[in-house]
């Protein structure tokens, strides 16, 4: 397979201000001030051709992870190969992940394992269920916590949340905990489950005792959760829903008066504490937008308001069916969500027949101060997913300390970690050479030296180091 990434340019090449569809090929575009990440593009780029990023990726002799010249990786964990401190094999289906600093200048990773369905049918590498950390002994998912030293070398791994289902992405809180999101609406009795699912759980990366007797945060709603971003100032949370028929919603949880967060604060909330609402977008004329896929031009900005969801625990009717356009705006496969640059980045992975306009990915930015939602990046429908050099299906997202954002690809064909610059160009950071499974969970260490990322299956966590500061 040809690389097709000479000069480090994206699969879609330069992004144009508008999405232009010609013969099924969409060219995406640069909008002025596409991102507002600090110090973006301030460092000089590496030698060679003048594209963004770090140059083309180089095939990995081990056939695992292709990286740009000068970068290297180590394996932090691998399902069925590395072992937990308790002796069981590391679980599979590695998805969203948070990174937290240690006093010894290392990093603690909290890694989701998106295992679903009946535990007995979930394969050999499920999350073990130590009773003190288990919510539902019949559910196969959860989180493991991995400690690494300052160079990314593995020091240990243990179960920090068990007995949950479909732990997809999540988010980091300002008080340094991980919110693990269940992407399911299964109730007790389904798949043999003994408890209801579809919630957010909080995991403390340091204090194991804080993770005993895990309880769902019912105030954050019960639906097919994907990710959550927390405003560090007012503690408002933004939550994405990965759903179809109809498409999902972007929710906002506004904390009750006096809530300041902190470890243990979410556990003390009542099931209806705070306001739980869904997003409504309107255009300049005040016309409600029924679906985010209608936006085809980078730079499109909508006014945002919020509609109350009557029953956030969704006992009788799913949350997204309790409100309909023109009260809310839907989005197909609302995926990654990350706080940065004073707002929440929100990813819509792709849209097809069930959406007004097909696309292969959108990245939006919600500015709560201005009550706006702006389209920052759009991928047109990928004409040839098997051709390396065309990105599609962005999923997890993180804000890069070196400027712009990093997206984990969950599309068709070749899978990458993709960077997007403030000027609106994309470039490869890594390519999965092992198989066609998605990349997931990109997140940097506090000192910016290591990018951690997962390969969903078989379930591998990589630590990537190299000349990050040379980003063009």
N, C-alpha and C positions, 0 to 999 in steps of 0.2 A: 504494500500500500504506500503510495507516495505521500510525503510529508505535507506538501502544499502550504507550508507556513514560512517560507523564506521571508526574511526581514522581520519576522515576529508579528506580522499582521494577523488579524482575526480571520476566522473562516469566512466571515462576511465582508472582510476588507474594511475600508473606512465606512463610518456611519454617516449618512447624509441627513440633513435636517428633516426631511420627510421620508416616510417609507414608500419606496417606489416599487411597484409590482410590474414586472415585465417578463412574460414567459414563465411565470411561477417563481422567479427569483426576486427576493426583496433585498434592497440595499438599505442599510440602516444608517442612522445619522448623527452626526455631531451637532449638538446644540450648544450655543454659547453658555459657558458655565454649567455644563452638563452635571458635574458634581462640584461640591464645595469643600472637599476634604482639604485640611490644612497641608501646606507644603507640597501640594500635588505637582509632580513634574519638576521639582526644584533641583534634583540631582541630575548630573549629566548621564547620558545613556552609555551602554557598552559600545565597543567598536563594532564595525560592520555596517550593514545597511541601516537606514535611518528610521525604521519602524518603532512603534512603542514597545514598552516592556523590556524583555531581556534577550530578545532574539529567538530563533526557532528552537523547538525542543529537539533533543538528541535521543535516538532510540536507546533504550536500556538494554545492555547485554544480558541482564537477568530476565528480561521480558516482563518487567513489572510496571515501572513508572518512568516515563520519558520526561526529562527535565531540560531546561536550557543549559548551555555550557557554563561550567563553574558551580553548578548546584549539585547537591547530593541528598540522598534520603537514607534514613534508617527505619526499620520496622519496629514500632512501639508495641503493637499487639497484633495477633493473628488468630482468628477463630480456629480452634482445634489444634493449634500449635503451641502458643504460649499458654501459661497456666495461671489461674487465680491464686491468690495467697492461700485459699482454702483447698487447693488441689485440683479443682475442676478445670476443664479447658475454657479458654476465653470464648464468650458467646459470639454469634454471627450477626449479620444484618446491622452493621455499624452505620449509624445515621448522624443526626445532629450532635453537636459537641460544644462544650464550654471549656475555657482555659482560665486557670486561677494561679496567681503566683504563690510560691512558698517562701518561708523565711530563709531557706538555704539557697535562694536564687534559682530554684527549679520551678516546675509547673505541675499542677494537679489538673488532670483532664477528667471531666465527667462526660461519658459517652453513652448516647442512647443506643438501644438495640431494638429495632423495629420488627419484632416478632409478633405474629398475629394468629388468630384462630385457636383451635384446640391445642392445648399444650402437648398432648400425645402425638400430634401430627406435625409439630413445628420443627422436627429434626433433632439431631443429636446435640447441637450446640446452643441450647436455650439458656436463658439466665437462671442460674440456680436459685432456690427459694429458701434461704435461711429465714426461719419463722419471724425473727424480730424485724426484718426489713421487707416483709412480704405483705402486699395488699390483698391479693387473690391468688391462692396457691394453684389455681387451674389456668392462669394466664402465663404465657411464655416470655413476655418482654420485661424491660426494665432498664437500669443503667449500671455500668461499672465505673469505678473511679480508679484512674491510673496515675501513679506518681512517676515523674521523670526528673532527671537532674538537669542542670543548666544547658547541657549539650543534647538533650532529648533522649538520653539513654534510660531505658525502662528500669524502675526500681521496685514496682509492685502494682497489683491490681486486685480489687475486691468488689463485691456486689454492694451497691449503695441504695438500690431500689429494685424490688422484684415483685412479680405477680401483677404486672400491668400489661397492657396490650397496645401494640402498634405505636411504640414510642418513636415518633418521627423526628421532628426538630424540637425547638424550645427556645430558650433565651437566658441571658445572664442578667441578674438583678444588680442594682447599684450597691447592694449590701453583700455582694459576692457569693451568691448561691446560684444554682442552676434550676430552671423551670423546665421540666420534662413533659412534653405534650403527647397525649394519646390521640392518634388519628383514627378514631372509631366512634360509633354510637351504640355499640353492643351493650345490652342490658343483661343483668343476671339471668342465667338460664340458657343464653346463647353460647354455643361452643363449650358447654359445661361450666361456664363461669359462675362463681358464687357471689359476685358483686357487680354493680353497675360500672361501666367504663365510658370513656369519652371526656376525661378530665385532665387538669394540669396538676402535677405533683412537684413539690420543692425538694431539692437535694442539696445538702450542705457538703461542700467538697472537702472539708477539713474535720468537722465534728461528726464522727460516726454515730454517736448517741442521738444527735438531733434527727437522724434518719430512721430511728426506731418507730414502729407502728405507723407506717406511712398513711396519710389521709389526703383525699382529693381536696383541691381548693375549689369548692362548689361555687363560690362567688364569681369565679372566672368563666362559668358556663359549662354546659355539657354539649359537645358537638365534635365533629371531626377536626380536632385541633391540629395545626401544623406548627406554627412558630409564634413567639411572643417577643415584643420589644417594649422595654420599660423606660419611660421618661425619667431621667435621674433627678429632675427638679421636683415635679409635682407627683411622681409615682404613678401616673396614669399608664395603663398598659394597652397595647394594640395587639390584637390576636387574629391570625389568619386561619381561614377554613378551607381545607382541600376537599371540595365536594362537587358533585355534578347532578343534573336532573332534579332541581335546578342548580345552577352554579352557586358557589359559596359566597360568603360575606366577609368583610373586614369589620371586626368588632372592637369596641373601645370599652375598657373598664375604668371608671373614674372612682378613686378611693373615697371612702367616707371621710367626713370632716375629722381632722386630727390624725389621720393615718400617715405615718412617716416611714413605714416599712421596717426593715431590720430583721435579723434572724428570728424566726418564730412568729412574726407578725401575721403572715398569711395564714398560718395554721389556726390562729385565733379568730379569724373572720367568720361571721355567720354566713349561711348559704345565700342570703339576699343582700349582703352588705355591699355598698357602693352601687353605682349606676352601670348597667350593662346595656350597651346600645350597638346598633349596626350603622355603617356608613351610608350616607346618601350624597352623591355628587350631582351638581348642577352646572350647566355651561354658563357662558356670559349673559345669555338671555334669561337665565333662571330655569331653563328646561331640564327636568330630571334626566339623568343618564341611567339607562337600565342595566348596562353591562360595560365593564372597562374595556372590553375588546373593541368597542366602537372607536376608540382613539387610535388613529393611524399615523399621527404626526408627532415626532419627538418635540417636546416643549408644550404640548397640550396641557392646559391647566384648568382644573375644575374647582369650584367652590365646594367645601365639605361641611355638611351638617350631620347630625346623629339622630337616629330613631330608636326609641326604647323597645327592647325585646321583652314581651310580657312574662314568659316563663323560661328563665335562663337554664333551668335544669332539664327542660325539654322532656318531661315525663310522657306527655301525650302526643305532642307535635314537635318535630325537629325545629331547632332554633331558626334555621334559615327559611322555614316555611311559615313562621309566625308573622313575618312581614314580607311584603312584595313590592316591586316597583309599582308606582313611583315613590314609595316610601324609602326604598333602599337601592343601592347599586351593587350588582353582582359581579363576580369575576371568576373565570375558569381556572381551576387549580391554583388558588392563592397559596403560595408556598413560603419561601424564606421571608423573614422579617428581622431587621436589625436596626438598632438605634445608633445614629451617628450624624454629625454635622447639624445638630439641633432638631432632628426629626427622625422619622421612621422610614427606612427603605423597605419596600414591599414588592415581592416578586409574584407575577402571574406566569406560570410555567409555559403553558401553551393553550390555544383555543382551536376547536375544530367546528364540526357541524352544529353543536349545541350552542354556539356563540355567534353573535351577529357578524363578526369579521374574523376569519382565521388568522392566527399568528403563531410563531414558535417561541414566544417569550416577551415579557414586558418587565421593566423595572420602574417602579413608581417611587416618588418621594413625597411623604406627607409632612407638611410644615404646620404644626399645631398652632404656632403663633399667628400665622396668616390664615389658618383654616383652609388650606389649599392642598390639592393632590396634583402633582406634575409628573408627566411621563418623561423619564430620563433616558430610557433605552428601549428599543423595540427590535425584535428579531422577526423578520418575515418568514413565511413557510419555507423550510429547508428543502430544496429540490433534490438533494442527494445526501442523505444522512451518512452513508457509508464512505463518502469522500472526506478524508481528513482535510480540514480547512474551512468547514462550514459548521458553526455552532448552532445548537438549538436546545430548548428545554432547560433554561436555568432553574435551579431549585434553591438550595441553601445559599445564603449570602452573608458576607461579613464586610465591614468597612476596613480597608487596608490602612495601616499606619503610614504607608509610603504614598498614599494618595489614591483616590478612587475606591472602587469596590472589587471584591473577588466573588465570583459565582461558581458554584459547583454544578456541573452539567448532568442533567438526568433526561437526556433526549434519546434519539435513535442513532444507532451506529457508533462512531468513535466518541469517547467520553473524555472530557477535560476538566481541569480547573482553569477558569478564564478570568483574566483581569480586564477591567474597563477603566480607562483614564479619565481625568476631569475634562479632557478635550473631546471625548466621545469616540475613542478608538478602543478596540478590544485586542487582546494578545494572549497567547497561551502561557500558562504557568506550569502545567503538568498535563500529561496525556496518559490515560490508563492503557497500558500495553498488555495487561494480563487477560482481560476479557472485555465484554461489552457492558458491564455493570456500571452504575452511576457512581460518581464521586460525591462526597458528602462532608458536612461538618467542618469546613475550613475555618481556622481561627489561629491568630498569632499569639505567641508567648508575650508576656508583659514587656520584656526587653526588646521585642521586635526581631529577634534573631531567628526564631523558628516558626515556620508555618506548619501547623498540624492539620491533617486532613484524612478522611476515611475513604476506603473503597467499600461500598455497601456489602457486596458479596465477593469473595467468601467471608469478608469481615476483617479488613486490615486497617490499622492506624499507622500512618506515615508521619515522620518528622522530617521536614525539608529545610535544609540550611543552604546558604549561599550569599552572593553579593546583592542582598535586597536593596541596599541604598543606591545602587547604580541604575535603578528604574528610570527609563526615559519618560 
